[in-house]
Amino acid sequence: MKIAIIGGGAIGLSLAWELAGRSHGVTLIDESAFGRKASWAGAGVLYPANFETATHPIEQLEAISNRVHKQWADQLMKLTGIDNGYRECGGLYVAASPGEVASLVGSVGYWHERNVAVDFIDAKAVARRYPDLCPKLVHGNAFRAAYTPQESQICSPRHLEALESACKSLGVQLRPNCDVQQVRETTNHVAVTIASSEHIFDAVVWACGAWTQQAIMRCMQRQGPDMVPVRGQMLLYFLDQRLDLPIINKGNRYIVPRDTGHVLVGATIEKVGFDETTTEEALEKLTRDAHELIPALTPGKIVKSWAGLRPGTWDAFPYMGKMPACERIFVSTGHFKTGLQLSAGASLAMADLIEEKTPEVDMTPFDPSRVLI
């Protein structure tokens, strides 16, 4: 089959690589450089999940993705020579207020029900194992912590770079900086107009993240899936000596130490439309939170800040499947905060749908026809 994927973030790149690996002819198109939007901005945290005990297809996709990401890390390294930063580093969840403690206890109980490895750790053990954490925080009256050994990470920019290189090596036609002008389905094919030139495909997949709705409206003159862009602001630190820490999670904040000495701190959740700018107020809050957790993270160690727009949906479920009233046009978007994690599992599921096979996961909850588009 000849398949066009419109959108070159983690979702599009992963699907392109999977389809090319299944011997399809793939063209990947993006209006800018590949992997430069929300995918690049993400921290690359792979949260733990258990496929066997999962009660929802999203959890199943998370578990499949975790398995596939581990495999892909080796495959991408062998194929491209690029280390995508995959590390089984574990995750430490800390709580320092009654509300945070209640939330953590609930999360640990849920993980136990799902047979996901997690254990509470007392303050003395935390202080002994992780001296980089703030002693005042660890020895506070309300402090509690839990550790998930299966939590992992990948370095988003390197992962995207590796995927792009892998796609190229498998013969994917890469079309960055190309504006799609029209997508038109007929009985036997889909015509895609790029730079006034029409190209014929057997199937097309929209994977433009938060911009998917706008792109479909512009190119197909019909209502696209209802998207909600959600801004996330982040900070990047660099320390001369790397932190010997797992991923630190506190409330909706996370701190991700890299092997290079870089440390990611994020992230805000803001519904501000398509505004990708950072704000002084949000960055100051992230800076304070980071320093309160890890004293070594001082403002002078900040090297960069940025914002990305996560693709949200009205019901918090992704859109994955055929567009209503279409036979050859598909959508894969709306993965919100877990797009990078779910990209691996989503690529397998979407490739199966395109090939008219039955995916390992029940895709019904993600069907775009669940809402009017």
C-alpha positions in Angstrom: 0.0 0.0 0.0 1.0 3.6 -0.5 0.2 5.6 2.6 0.6 9.3 3.4 1.0 10.4 7.0 0.4 14.1 7.6 2.2 15.2 10.7 5.8 14.4 11.7 5.7 14.3 15.5 6.2 11.2 17.6 2.8 9.7 16.5 3.5 10.3 12.8 7.2 9.2 12.8 6.4 6.1 14.8 3.6 5.0 12.5 5.8 5.8 9.5 8.5 3.5 10.8 6.1 0.7 11.7 4.4 0.8 8.3 7.7 0.9 6.4 8.8 -2.1 8.4 5.7 -3.9 7.2 6.8 -3.2 3.6 4.4 -0.4 2.8 5.4 2.7 0.8 5.2 5.6 3.2 5.3 9.4 2.6 5.6 11.5 5.8 4.6 15.1 5.4 4.9 18.1 7.8 4.6 21.8 7.3 7.8 22.3 9.4 10.8 20.2 10.4 9.9 16.8 11.9 9.4 16.4 15.6 9.6 20.1 16.5 6.3 20.7 18.3 4.8 19.0 21.4 6.8 15.8 20.8 10.1 17.6 21.1 8.9 19.6 24.1 7.9 16.5 26.2 10.0 14.9 28.9 9.8 11.4 27.6 8.5 9.7 30.8 7.2 6.1 30.4 4.8 5.5 33.2 4.4 1.9 34.5 1.4 -0.3 33.3 0.4 -4.0 33.3 -1.3 -5.3 30.2 -2.7 -8.4 31.8 -4.5 -6.4 34.6 -5.4 -3.3 32.7 -9.1 -2.3 32.8 -9.0 0.2 29.9 -7.5 0.2 26.4 -5.4 3.3 27.3 -3.7 1.3 30.0 -3.2 -1.5 27.6 -1.7 0.8 25.1 0.7 2.1 27.8 1.8 -1.4 28.6 2.3 -2.3 24.9 4.2 0.9 24.4 6.5 0.3 27.3 7.3 -3.1 25.9 7.8 -1.8 22.3 9.9 1.3 23.4 12.4 -1.1 25.1 12.7 -3.1 21.9 12.9 0.0 19.7 15.7 1.5 21.7 17.9 -1.4 20.7 16.7 -1.5 17.2 17.1 2.3 16.6 20.6 2.2 18.1 21.7 -0.7 15.8 20.0 0.9 12.7 21.0 4.6 13.2 23.7 4.7 15.8 21.6 7.1 17.9 21.1 6.4 21.6 17.5 7.6 22.2 18.2 7.8 26.0 16.0 4.9 27.0 16.7 4.1 30.7 14.8 2.0 33.2 15.5 4.6 35.9 12.5 4.1 38.2 10.1 6.8 39.5 9.9 8.3 43.0 6.5 9.8 44.0 6.7 12.2 46.9 3.9 13.9 48.8 4.3 16.7 51.3 0.7 17.8 52.1 -2.4 16.0 53.3 -4.0 16.3 49.8 -0.9 15.0 48.1 -0.6 12.1 50.5 -4.2 11.1 49.9 -3.6 11.2 46.1 -0.5 9.1 46.5 -2.1 6.5 48.7 -4.9 6.2 46.1 -2.4 5.8 43.2 -0.4 3.2 45.1 -3.6 1.3 45.9 -4.6 1.4 42.2 -1.1 0.1 41.1 -1.3 -2.7 43.7 -4.7 -3.8 42.2 -3.1 -3.8 38.8 0.0 -5.8 40.0 2.3 -2.9 39.0 5.4 -3.0 41.1 5.4 -0.2 43.7 6.4 0.2 47.3 6.1 2.9 50.0 9.5 4.1 51.3 9.9 5.7 54.7 11.6 9.1 55.1 14.8 7.6 56.5 15.2 5.3 53.6 14.5 8.2 51.1 17.1 10.4 52.8 19.7 7.6 52.7 19.1 6.6 49.1 18.5 10.1 47.7 20.6 12.7 49.5 20.1 15.2 46.6 16.4 15.7 47.8 15.7 18.6 50.1 16.1 17.3 53.7 13.5 19.8 54.9 11.0 18.2 52.5 11.9 14.6 53.3 11.7 15.1 57.1 8.4 17.1 57.0 5.5 16.0 59.1 3.3 15.0 56.1 6.0 13.5 53.9 5.3 10.1 52.2 7.0 8.5 49.2 6.6 5.5 46.9 8.9 4.0 44.3 8.0 2.4 41.0 11.0 0.4 39.6 9.5 0.0 36.1 9.2 3.7 35.3 11.4 4.6 32.4 12.5 7.5 30.3 13.6 8.4 26.8 15.2 11.6 25.6 12.6 13.1 23.3 14.8 15.0 20.8 17.2 12.1 20.4 14.3 9.6 20.0 12.7 11.7 17.3 16.0 12.1 15.6 16.5 8.4 15.6 13.0 7.7 14.3 13.5 10.2 11.4 16.9 8.5 10.5 15.3 5.1 10.8 12.4 6.1 8.5 14.9 7.4 5.9 16.9 4.2 6.0 13.7 2.2 5.3 12.8 4.2 2.3 10.1 6.5 3.8 9.7 9.6 1.6 10.3 12.4 3.9 8.6 15.7 3.0 9.4 18.3 5.7 8.4 22.0 5.3 5.6 21.0 2.9 2.1 22.5 3.1 -0.7 20.1 2.2 -3.3 22.1 0.3 -6.0 19.5 -0.3 -7.0 15.9 0.7 -9.7 14.3 -1.4 -11.0 10.7 -1.2 -12.4 8.9 -4.2 -13.7 5.3 -4.5 -10.3 3.8 -5.1 -7.7 6.2 -3.6 -6.9 9.4 -1.8 -5.5 12.4 -3.7 -3.2 14.7 -1.7 -2.2 18.0 -3.2 1.2 19.3 -2.2 2.7 22.5 -3.7 0.0 22.4 -6.5 1.0 18.8 -7.4 -1.5 15.9 -6.8 -0.2 12.6 -5.3 -2.2 9.4 -5.1 -2.3 7.2 -2.1 -4.2 4.1 -0.9 -4.7 5.6 2.6 -4.0 8.9 4.5 -3.5 9.4 8.2 -3.9 12.7 9.9 -1.5 13.0 12.8 -1.0 16.8 13.3 -1.4 16.9 17.1 -3.2 19.9 18.4 -3.5 21.3 14.8 -5.3 18.3 13.4 -8.8 19.9 13.5 -7.5 23.0 11.7 -5.6 21.1 9.1 -8.7 18.9 8.2 -10.9 21.9 8.0 -8.5 23.7 5.7 -7.7 20.7 3.4 -11.0 18.8 3.4 -13.5 21.6 4.0 -15.2 19.6 6.8 -15.3 19.7 10.6 -12.3 17.9 12.0 -12.1 16.2 15.4 -12.7 18.6 18.3 -9.2 19.4 19.6 -8.2 21.3 22.8 -4.6 22.6 22.7 -3.1 22.6 26.2 0.1 24.5 26.9 2.9 23.0 29.0 5.9 25.1 30.0 9.2 23.5 31.0 12.7 24.3 32.2 16.0 22.7 31.4 18.9 22.7 33.9 22.5 21.6 33.6 24.5 20.4 36.5 28.3 19.7 36.4 27.6 16.5 38.4 24.6 14.4 37.4 21.9 13.8 39.9 21.8 10.2 41.1 18.0 10.2 41.2 15.1 8.4 39.6 12.3 10.5 38.0 10.8 12.6 40.7 7.0 13.1 40.7 5.2 15.5 43.0 1.6 16.4 42.2 1.5 17.4 38.6 5.2 18.3 38.6 8.1 16.1 37.5 11.8 16.3 37.5 13.7 14.1 35.0 17.5 13.7 35.5 19.4 12.8 32.4 22.7 10.9 32.3 24.3 14.0 30.7 23.8 16.2 33.7 20.7 17.9 32.2 17.6 18.0 34.3 14.1 18.6 32.9 11.5 20.2 35.1 7.8 20.5 34.1 5.1 21.1 33.4 2.2 23.5 33.5 -1.3 22.7 32.2 -2.8 25.7 30.6 -5.7 26.1 28.2 -4.6 29.2 26.3 -5.5 28.3 22.7 -2.6 28.1 20.3 -0.2 30.3 22.3 3.2 28.6 22.5 5.0 31.4 24.4 6.4 31.0 27.9 5.3 33.3 30.8 7.4 34.7 33.6 4.9 33.7 36.2 4.8 30.0 35.2 8.6 29.7 34.9 9.1 31.3 38.3 6.7 28.8 39.8 8.5 25.9 38.2 11.8 27.3 39.4 10.6 27.6 43.0 9.1 24.1 42.9 12.4 22.6 41.5 14.6 24.3 44.1 12.3 23.2 47.0 12.6 19.6 45.8 16.3 19.6 44.9 18.4 22.4 46.3 21.0 22.0 43.6 18.5 23.2 41.0 19.2 26.9 41.4 18.1 29.6 38.9 21.7 30.0 37.8 21.7 26.4 36.5 18.8 27.0 34.1 19.9 26.8 30.4 16.6 26.9 28.5 12.9 27.2 28.8 10.1 26.4 26.3 6.4 25.6 25.9 4.6 23.0 23.8 1.0 22.5 23.0 -0.4 19.1 23.9 -3.3 17.7 21.8 -6.2 17.4 24.2 -9.8 16.2 23.4 -13.1 16.9 25.0 -13.3 13.5 26.8 -9.6 12.9 27.3 -9.4 10.0 25.0 -7.4 10.0 21.8 -8.9 9.9 18.3 -7.6 6.8 16.5 -9.3 5.2 13.5 -11.2 6.0 10.4 -12.8 9.4 10.0 -16.6 9.1 9.8 -17.9 8.7 6.2 -14.4 7.8 5.0 -12.9 4.5 4.0 -9.3 5.5 3.4 -8.7 8.5 5.6 -7.6 7.9 9.3 -6.9 10.0 12.3 -4.4 9.5 15.1 -4.2 12.4 17.5 -5.3 13.7 20.9 -2.9 11.7 23.1 -2.5 14.7 25.4 0.4 14.3 27.9 1.3 10.7 27.0 1.8 11.1 23.3 5.4 10.1 23.3 4.7 7.1 25.5 1.7 6.0 23.6 3.3 6.6 20.2 4.8 3.1 20.1 1.6 1.2 20.9 -0.5 3.5 18.8 1.7 2.8 15.8 1.1 -0.9 16.0 -2.7 -0.4 16.5 -3.1 2.1 13.7 -1.0 0.0 11.3 -3.3 -3.0 12.0 -6.4 -0.8 11.4 -5.0 0.4 8.1 -4.2 -3.2 7.1 -7.7 -4.2 8.2 -6.4 -6.5 10.9 -7.6 -6.7 14.5 -5.4 -4.7 16.9 -4.2 -6.2 20.2 -6.3 -3.5 21.9 -10.0 -2.7 21.6 -10.0 0.5 19.6 -13.7 1.2 20.0 -13.3 3.9 22.8 -10.9 5.8 20.5 -13.1 5.7 17.3 -13.4 9.2 15.9 -17.1 8.6 15.1 -17.9 8.8 18.9 -18.3 12.5 18.3 -19.6 14.5 15.4 -16.7 15.7 13.2 
